[in-house]
Amino acid sequence: MQMSLTRRAWAVRPLAFAALSVAIAGALVAPRAADASAFQLKENSAKALGTAFAGSVTAGNDASVIVNNPAAMTMLDGNTFQADVTAINFSTKFSGSSNDAFGRPIAGSNGGDAGTTIPVPAMYFQSKVSDRWHVGVALTAPFGFKTDYDNDFTGRYSGLKSDFKSLDATLSASFDVTDTFTLGASAIAQRTSAELTSAINFNTVALGIAQQGVAAGALPPQFLGAVNAIVPPGTDGRAKIKGDDWAYGWQLGGFWKLTAQDRFALNYHSKISHTLEGTANFQVPAQVTGLLSNPALGALLGPGQPPFTHTSGTADFTTPAFATASFWHQDEKFGLGMDISWTKWDSFKELAVQYGNPSQPPTVEEFNWRNTWFASVGGEYYATDKLTLRTGVAVDTTPTYNATRDVRVPDSTRRWLTFGLGYKVSERFDVNLGAAHIFVNKAHINSLSPTGDLTVGENDDKGNLLSLSGQYRF
């Protein structure tokens, strides 16, 4: 019976310890870690949040257009400074179970609430430098996510903590080609960083190593029967991976004044290609360290240090391109708008990682995500000369599906309901407040860890957003 079990472990991965480098790959770039679809963030404006981002790239009095559509800066006069902060409260609770590669139940809890509350800041400055030219600079966070399960989570071999964020510095300019048409462009510098942790199932790793040692004649066959005693089920280690990189991109936008009351805009944001550089640190039980250091296995494990030794790593990763079309109708007492955005997630097909330790072989993990759509309708009502009321609804699809969804990013299609208000404190100073509740479909999980541990169940997700901004014109 023991031999059949080890054969099954070996069939899961030809080298269990090498396959765990797939987890390192994910950790270096944290692509599985978000509040719009996957890990994309739209929350860069309290005013736009109030209308569910309807009309976000045609905004008439919102400096967030510096990053959403530089051409729409034509609607701003003089100099404008604006600061926004959005609190994202995201909850995700798993229910289900996990089994190891041999079908044995994995002890543990459902991981508690793996969600968190994180702030998303944004700062903008815009200046009308001539009758036809505007320039603007901005600091925003376009991508980010964090989940953190309890240490005894039954799906811990697939992931525990995922912390990912990008920061963009954007320089934008616009030019009024005619009285009714404006072009805009931006240069973008993006810093991406990631930190991920997961548990390591060293019982399965040890069985895989022992199987290879016996097959090569480096270990006696009877050693297979002793592995479960030396490294019993539940012998866990820990992997912690961090990585970061700076990279650069661009965007182009157009803005049309169709009539005195109607305007239309298009904006395209390029993909940004990163080569993330980071470190992989491991906590390894003493008996596993002894096994990996066995001279009889040295020739099988490769040159250099044994696997699961602290090492460096690099991975190519691209934040996706996206495009938005927007319409806004402005009346005396109200405004109505709509947005539709498309994100090219299908560019995220696989992740290949190279390691500094030659005993940790390069790995490739397939994702094959799908493109997504975000569609919204919203409006605002001018209750008084000083007070504006806003509301909106939106649908946001997910790039994941059952074959690609895991515990790190338990994402599913979302529906938004938003509210907001604006108050004109003076002729120069406005404040805006936005709030949203996000309803999320059940995220069904059928995830296989690098060591063959299967986690099956579903995550119950929900989100709440609260955003505040201040704008000063001079």
C-alpha positions as CSV (number, residue, x, y, z in Angstrom):
1,M,0.0,0.0,0.0
2,Q,2.9,2.4,0.8
3,M,4.3,1.9,-2.7
4,S,1.0,2.7,-4.4
5,L,0.8,5.9,-2.3
6,T,4.2,7.0,-3.3
7,R,3.6,6.3,-6.9
8,R,0.5,8.5,-6.7
9,A,2.6,11.3,-5.1
10,W,5.2,11.0,-7.9
11,A,2.5,11.1,-10.6
12,V,1.3,14.4,-9.2
13,R,4.6,16.1,-10.0
14,P,7.9,14.6,-11.3
15,L,9.7,16.5,-8.6
16,A,7.6,17.7,-5.8
17,F,10.2,20.1,-4.4
18,A,10.8,21.6,-7.9
19,A,7.1,22.0,-8.5
20,L,6.7,24.1,-5.4
21,S,8.6,26.8,-7.3
22,V,5.3,27.4,-9.0
23,A,4.1,28.9,-5.7
24,I,7.3,31.1,-5.7
25,A,6.4,32.3,-9.1
26,G,3.0,33.4,-8.0
27,A,4.5,35.0,-4.9
28,L,7.1,37.1,-6.8
29,V,4.5,38.9,-8.8
30,A,1.3,38.3,-6.8
31,P,-0.9,38.3,-9.9
32,R,-3.6,36.5,-8.0
33,A,-4.1,39.2,-5.6
34,A,-8.0,43.1,-6.2
35,D,-11.2,45.2,-6.1
36,A,-12.3,45.8,-9.7
37,S,-11.9,42.5,-11.7
38,A,-9.0,40.4,-10.5
39,F,-6.6,42.9,-8.9
40,Q,-7.5,46.1,-10.8
41,L,-8.6,49.2,-8.9
42,K,-10.9,51.9,-10.2
43,E,-11.1,53.8,-6.9
44,N,-9.3,57.0,-7.7
45,S,-12.1,59.5,-7.3
46,A,-14.8,60.1,-4.6
47,K,-16.9,62.0,-7.1
48,A,-16.8,59.3,-9.7
49,L,-17.5,56.6,-7.1
50,G,-20.8,58.3,-6.4
51,T,-22.0,57.7,-10.0
52,A,-20.4,54.2,-10.2
53,F,-17.8,55.8,-12.4
54,A,-20.4,56.6,-15.1
55,G,-18.9,59.5,-17.1
56,S,-15.5,59.0,-15.5
57,V,-13.5,59.9,-18.6
58,T,-15.7,62.9,-19.5
59,A,-15.7,64.4,-16.0
60,G,-16.3,68.1,-16.0
61,N,-14.9,69.1,-12.6
62,D,-12.8,66.2,-11.5
63,A,-9.0,66.2,-11.6
64,S,-9.0,62.4,-11.7
65,V,-9.2,62.7,-15.5
66,I,-5.4,63.3,-15.4
67,V,-5.2,59.5,-15.1
68,N,-8.6,58.5,-16.5
69,N,-8.5,60.5,-19.7
70,P,-6.0,63.4,-20.1
71,A,-8.0,64.9,-22.9
72,A,-10.8,65.7,-20.5
73,M,-8.6,68.2,-18.6
74,T,-10.0,70.7,-21.2
75,M,-13.0,70.9,-18.8
76,L,-10.8,72.3,-16.0
77,D,-10.0,76.0,-15.6
78,G,-7.0,77.6,-13.9
79,N,-5.1,75.5,-11.4
80,T,-6.6,72.5,-9.5
81,F,-5.3,70.5,-6.6
82,Q,-7.3,67.4,-5.6
83,A,-6.7,64.7,-3.0
84,D,-8.8,61.5,-2.7
85,V,-8.7,58.6,-0.3
86,T,-10.9,55.5,-0.6
87,A,-11.2,52.8,2.2
88,I,-11.8,49.4,0.6
89,N,-13.4,46.9,3.1
90,F,-13.3,43.5,1.4
91,S,-14.5,40.4,3.1
92,T,-14.0,36.8,1.9
93,K,-14.8,33.7,3.8
94,F,-14.1,30.2,2.6
95,S,-16.2,27.1,3.3
96,G,-15.1,23.7,2.1
97,S,-12.3,21.1,2.6
98,S,-8.9,20.0,1.4
99,N,-7.3,16.7,0.7
100,D,-3.6,15.9,0.1
101,A,-2.3,14.1,-3.0
102,F,-3.2,10.7,-1.4
103,G,-6.8,11.7,-0.7
104,R,-6.2,12.1,3.0
105,P,-8.1,15.1,4.7
106,I,-6.0,18.0,5.6
107,A,-6.7,19.2,9.1
108,G,-7.4,22.9,9.7
109,S,-10.0,25.6,9.8
110,N,-11.8,27.6,7.1
111,G,-9.2,30.3,7.5
112,G,-11.4,33.0,9.1
113,D,-12.2,36.2,7.2
114,A,-9.3,36.6,4.8
115,G,-10.4,40.1,3.7
116,T,-9.1,43.4,5.0
117,T,-9.6,47.1,5.0
118,I,-7.0,49.0,2.9
119,P,-6.7,52.7,2.0
120,V,-6.3,53.7,-1.7
121,P,-4.9,57.2,-2.0
122,A,-4.8,59.6,-5.0
123,M,-3.3,63.0,-5.5
124,Y,-3.7,65.4,-8.5
125,F,-2.5,68.7,-9.7
126,Q,-3.7,70.3,-13.0
127,S,-2.9,73.6,-14.7
128,K,-4.3,75.4,-17.7
129,V,-1.1,76.8,-19.1
130,S,-2.6,78.5,-22.2
131,D,-5.9,78.8,-24.0
132,R,-5.5,75.4,-25.6
133,W,-3.0,73.5,-23.3
134,H,-3.4,71.8,-20.0
135,V,-0.8,69.8,-18.0
136,G,-1.3,67.6,-15.0
137,V,0.5,65.2,-12.6
138,A,-0.9,62.5,-10.4
139,L,0.0,59.8,-7.9
140,T,-2.5,56.8,-7.9
141,A,-2.8,53.1,-7.1
142,P,-4.3,51.3,-10.1
143,F,-3.7,47.8,-8.9
144,G,-3.8,46.2,-5.4
145,F,-5.2,43.5,-3.2
146,K,-4.6,41.8,0.1
147,T,-5.9,38.5,1.5
148,D,-4.7,36.9,4.7
149,Y,-6.0,33.5,6.0
150,D,-5.4,32.1,9.5
151,N,-2.2,30.0,9.8
152,D,-4.2,26.7,10.2
153,F,-6.3,27.3,7.1
154,T,-7.1,24.0,5.4
155,G,-6.1,25.5,2.0
156,R,-2.8,26.8,3.4
157,Y,-0.7,25.0,0.8
158,S,-2.3,27.0,-1.9
159,G,-1.9,30.3,-0.1
160,L,-2.0,32.2,3.2
161,K,-1.1,35.9,2.7
162,S,-1.2,37.8,-0.6
163,D,-0.3,41.4,-0.6
164,F,0.1,43.2,-3.9
165,K,0.1,46.9,-4.9
166,S,1.1,49.2,-7.8
167,L,1.8,52.9,-7.6
168,D,1.6,55.1,-10.7
169,A,3.2,58.5,-11.2
170,T,1.5,60.1,-14.2
171,L,2.4,63.1,-16.3
172,S,-0.4,64.2,-18.7
173,A,-1.0,66.9,-21.2
174,S,-3.9,67.9,-23.4
175,F,-4.4,70.1,-26.5
176,D,-7.6,71.6,-27.8
177,V,-7.4,70.7,-31.5
178,T,-10.7,72.6,-32.1
179,D,-13.3,74.2,-30.0
180,T,-15.1,70.8,-29.8
181,F,-12.3,68.2,-29.9
182,T,-9.3,67.7,-27.6
183,L,-6.5,65.1,-27.6
184,G,-4.6,64.1,-24.5
185,A,-1.6,61.9,-23.7
186,S,0.2,60.6,-20.6
187,A,3.6,59.1,-19.6
188,I,3.3,56.6,-16.7
189,A,6.0,55.3,-14.3
190,Q,4.7,52.3,-12.3
191,R,6.2,50.6,-9.3
192,T,4.8,47.2,-8.5
193,S,5.6,45.2,-5.3
194,A,4.4,41.9,-3.9
195,E,4.6,39.8,-0.8
196,L,3.1,36.3,-0.6
197,T,3.3,33.5,1.9
198,S,2.1,29.9,1.8
199,A,2.6,26.7,3.8
200,I,4.6,23.9,2.3
201,N,3.4,20.3,2.6
202,F,6.8,18.6,3.3
203,N,5.2,15.2,3.8
204,T,4.4,15.1,0.1
205,V,7.7,16.8,-0.8
206,A,9.6,14.1,1.2
207,L,7.7,11.3,-0.5
208,G,8.5,12.7,-3.9
209,I,12.2,13.0,-3.1
210,A,12.4,9.5,-1.6
211,Q,10.7,8.1,-4.7
212,Q,13.3,9.7,-6.9
213,G,16.1,8.6,-4.7
214,V,14.9,4.9,-4.7
215,A,14.4,5.0,-8.5
216,A,18.0,6.3,-9.0
217,G,19.4,3.7,-6.5
218,A,20.6,6.5,-4.1
219,L,18.2,5.3,-1.4
220,P,17.2,1.7,-0.3
221,P,13.6,0.7,-1.2
222,Q,12.7,0.2,2.4
223,F,13.3,4.0,2.9
224,L,9.9,4.6,1.3
225,G,8.1,2.9,4.2
226,A,9.9,5.1,6.7
227,V,9.1,8.5,5.1
228,N,5.7,8.9,6.9
229,A,7.4,8.3,10.2
230,I,10.3,10.7,9.5
231,V,8.2,13.4,7.9
232,P,4.6,12.7,9.0
233,P,1.5,14.4,7.5
234,G,1.1,17.9,8.9
235,T,4.9,18.6,8.8
236,D,4.6,22.1,7.4
237,G,7.1,24.6,6.3
238,R,6.6,28.2,5.1
239,A,7.5,30.1,2.0
240,K,7.7,33.9,2.0
241,I,8.4,35.7,-1.2
242,K,8.9,39.4,-2.0
243,G,9.5,41.2,-5.3
244,D,9.3,44.6,-6.9
245,D,10.1,46.6,-10.1
246,W,9.7,49.9,-11.9
247,A,8.3,50.0,-15.4
248,Y,6.8,52.5,-17.8
249,G,3.7,52.9,-20.0
250,W,1.5,55.5,-21.7
251,Q,-2.1,56.4,-22.5
252,L,-4.0,58.4,-25.2
253,G,-7.4,60.0,-24.9
254,G,-9.9,61.9,-27.0
255,F,-12.7,64.2,-25.9
256,W,-15.6,65.4,-28.1
257,K,-18.2,68.2,-27.2
258,L,-21.1,66.8,-29.2
259,T,-23.5,69.6,-28.2
260,A,-23.6,72.2,-25.6
261,Q,-25.0,69.5,-23.2
262,D,-23.5,66.3,-24.4
263,R,-19.9,65.0,-24.5
264,F,-18.2,61.8,-25.4
265,A,-14.7,60.5,-24.6
266,L,-12.4,57.5,-25.4
267,N,-9.3,56.6,-23.5
268,Y,-6.7,53.8,-24.0
269,H,-4.1,52.8,-21.3
270,S,-1.2,50.7,-22.5
271,K,0.0,47.5,-20.8
272,I,3.1,47.9,-18.6
273,S,5.7,45.1,-18.7
274,H,7.7,44.4,-15.5
275,T,10.6,42.1,-14.7
276,L,10.1,41.7,-11.0
277,E,13.1,40.9,-8.9
278,G,12.8,39.4,-5.4
279,T,13.8,36.9,-2.8
280,A,12.3,33.6,-1.7
281,N,12.8,32.7,2.0
282,F,11.8,29.3,3.4
283,Q,11.2,27.8,6.9
284,V,12.1,24.1,6.6
285,P,11.7,21.5,9.4
286,A,14.9,19.9,10.6
287,Q,14.2,16.4,9.4
288,V,13.5,17.8,5.9
289,T,16.8,19.8,5.9
290,G,18.6,16.6,6.8
291,L,17.0,14.8,3.9
292,L,17.8,17.5,1.4
293,S,21.4,17.6,2.6
294,N,21.9,13.8,2.2
295,P,25.0,13.4,0.0
296,A,23.4,10.4,-1.7
297,L,20.8,12.7,-3.2
298,G,23.2,15.5,-4.1
299,A,23.6,14.4,-7.7
300,L,19.8,14.2,-8.1
301,L,19.0,17.6,-6.7
302,G,21.4,19.5,-8.9
303,P,24.4,21.8,-8.4
304,G,24.6,24.5,-5.8
305,Q,22.5,24.7,-2.7
306,P,19.6,22.3,-2.0
307,P,16.1,23.2,-2.9
308,F,14.2,25.4,-0.3
309,T,17.3,27.4,0.4
310,H,16.9,31.2,0.5
311,T,17.4,32.4,-3.0
312,S,16.7,35.2,-5.5
313,G,14.2,35.1,-8.4
314,T,12.9,37.0,-11.3
315,A,9.6,36.9,-13.3
316,D,8.2,38.7,-16.2
317,F,4.8,40.2,-15.5
318,T,2.5,42.6,-17.4
319,T,-0.2,44.8,-16.0
320,P,-2.9,44.7,-18.7
321,A,-4.0,47.2,-21.2
322,F,-7.5,48.7,-20.8
323,A,-9.8,51.1,-22.7
324,T,-12.9,53.1,-21.7
325,A,-15.7,54.8,-23.6
326,S,-17.8,57.4,-21.7
327,F,-20.8,59.6,-22.4
328,W,-22.2,62.4,-20.2
329,H,-25.4,64.6,-20.6
330,Q,-25.4,67.8,-18.6
331,D,-28.7,69.6,-17.8
332,E,-29.4,72.5,-15.5
333,K,-30.6,70.4,-12.6
334,F,-29.1,67.0,-13.3
335,G,-26.4,65.1,-15.2
336,L,-26.6,61.5,-16.5
337,G,-23.7,59.4,-17.8
338,M,-22.6,55.9,-18.7
339,D,-19.2,54.1,-19.0
340,I,-18.0,50.9,-20.5
341,S,-14.5,49.6,-19.9
342,W,-12.6,46.7,-21.3
343,T,-9.5,45.1,-19.8
344,K,-7.2,42.8,-21.8
345,W,-6.6,40.1,-19.2
346,D,-6.1,37.5,-21.9
347,S,-2.6,38.7,-22.2
348,F,-2.0,37.0,-18.8
349,K,-1.5,33.5,-20.1
350,E,1.4,32.1,-18.1
351,L,4.1,33.0,-15.6
352,A,7.7,31.8,-16.1
353,V,10.2,32.2,-13.2
354,Q,14.0,31.9,-13.1
355,Y,15.7,31.3,-9.8
356,G,19.2,32.2,-8.5
357,N,19.6,28.7,-7.0
358,P,20.3,26.3,-9.9
359,S,18.7,23.5,-7.8
360,Q,15.4,25.3,-8.0
361,P,14.6,24.8,-11.7
362,P,12.7,27.3,-13.8
363,T,8.9,26.8,-13.8
364,V,5.9,27.9,-15.9
365,E,2.4,28.2,-14.6
366,E,-0.6,28.7,-16.9
367,F,-3.4,31.1,-16.1
368,N,-5.2,31.8,-19.4
369,W,-7.5,34.5,-17.9
370,R,-10.3,36.1,-20.0
371,N,-10.9,39.7,-21.0
372,T,-13.4,41.6,-18.7
373,W,-16.0,44.3,-19.0
374,F,-17.1,47.0,-16.6
375,A,-20.4,48.8,-17.4
376,S,-22.0,51.5,-15.4
377,V,-24.9,54.0,-15.5
378,G,-25.2,56.9,-13.0
379,G,-26.2,60.5,-12.5
380,E,-26.3,63.5,-10.2
381,Y,-28.9,65.9,-9.0
382,Y,-28.2,69.5,-8.0
383,A,-30.4,69.9,-4.9
384,T,-29.1,73.4,-4.2
385,D,-26.4,75.7,-5.5
386,K,-24.1,74.0,-3.0
387,L,-25.3,70.4,-2.6
388,T,-25.1,67.7,-5.3
389,L,-26.6,64.2,-4.8
390,R,-25.3,61.2,-6.8
391,T,-26.1,57.5,-7.4
392,G,-25.2,54.7,-9.9
393,V,-25.1,51.0,-10.7
394,A,-22.5,48.9,-12.4
395,V,-21.6,45.3,-13.4
396,D,-18.0,44.1,-13.3
397,T,-17.1,40.8,-14.8
398,T,-14.2,38.6,-13.6
399,P,-11.3,37.2,-15.7
400,T,-11.2,34.0,-13.5
401,Y,-13.3,30.9,-13.9
402,N,-13.4,27.5,-12.1
403,A,-10.3,26.1,-13.9
404,T,-8.2,29.2,-12.9
405,R,-9.6,30.4,-9.6
406,D,-7.8,29.8,-6.3
407,V,-7.9,30.9,-2.7
408,R,-5.5,33.8,-3.3
409,V,-7.9,35.7,-5.5
410,P,-11.4,34.3,-4.9
411,D,-12.9,36.6,-7.5
412,S,-16.3,36.5,-9.2
413,T,-18.6,38.8,-11.1
414,R,-19.6,41.9,-9.1
415,R,-22.6,44.2,-9.0
416,W,-22.2,47.8,-7.7
417,L,-24.7,50.1,-6.0
418,T,-23.2,53.5,-5.2
419,F,-24.2,56.8,-3.6
420,G,-22.5,60.1,-3.2
421,L,-22.8,63.8,-2.4
422,G,-20.8,66.9,-3.1
423,Y,-20.7,70.2,-1.2
424,K,-19.3,73.5,-2.4
425,V,-17.7,75.0,0.7
426,S,-16.7,78.1,-1.3
427,E,-16.2,79.2,-4.8
428,R,-12.7,77.6,-4.7
429,F,-13.1,74.6,-2.4
430,D,-15.3,71.5,-2.9
431,V,-15.6,68.3,-0.9
432,N,-17.1,65.0,-2.2
433,L,-18.1,61.8,-0.5
434,G,-18.8,58.5,-2.2
435,A,-19.9,55.1,-0.9
436,A,-20.6,51.8,-2.6
437,H,-21.7,48.3,-1.7
438,I,-20.4,45.5,-4.0
439,F,-22.5,42.3,-4.3
440,V,-20.3,39.4,-5.4
441,N,-21.4,36.0,-6.9
442,K,-20.2,32.9,-5.1
443,A,-16.6,32.2,-6.0
444,H,-16.3,28.4,-6.5
445,I,-12.9,27.1,-5.7
446,N,-11.3,23.9,-7.1
447,S,-7.6,24.6,-6.6
448,L,-4.6,22.2,-6.8
449,S,-1.5,23.3,-4.9
450,P,2.0,22.7,-6.2
451,T,2.3,19.6,-4.0
452,G,-1.0,18.1,-5.2
453,D,-3.3,19.2,-2.4
454,L,-6.8,19.8,-3.6
455,T,-9.0,22.5,-2.0
456,V,-12.7,22.4,-3.0
457,G,-15.4,24.8,-1.8
458,E,-16.5,28.4,-2.3
459,N,-15.7,31.8,-1.0
460,D,-18.5,34.2,0.1
461,D,-17.3,37.7,-0.9
462,K,-18.6,41.2,-0.3
463,G,-17.2,44.7,-0.4
464,N,-17.8,48.2,0.9
465,L,-16.2,51.4,-0.3
466,L,-16.1,54.8,1.4
467,S,-14.3,57.6,-0.4
468,L,-13.6,61.3,0.5
469,S,-12.0,64.0,-1.6
470,G,-11.2,67.7,-1.4
471,Q,-10.6,69.9,-4.4
472,Y,-9.1,73.4,-4.4
473,R,-9.0,75.7,-7.4
474,F,-6.8,78.8,-7.7
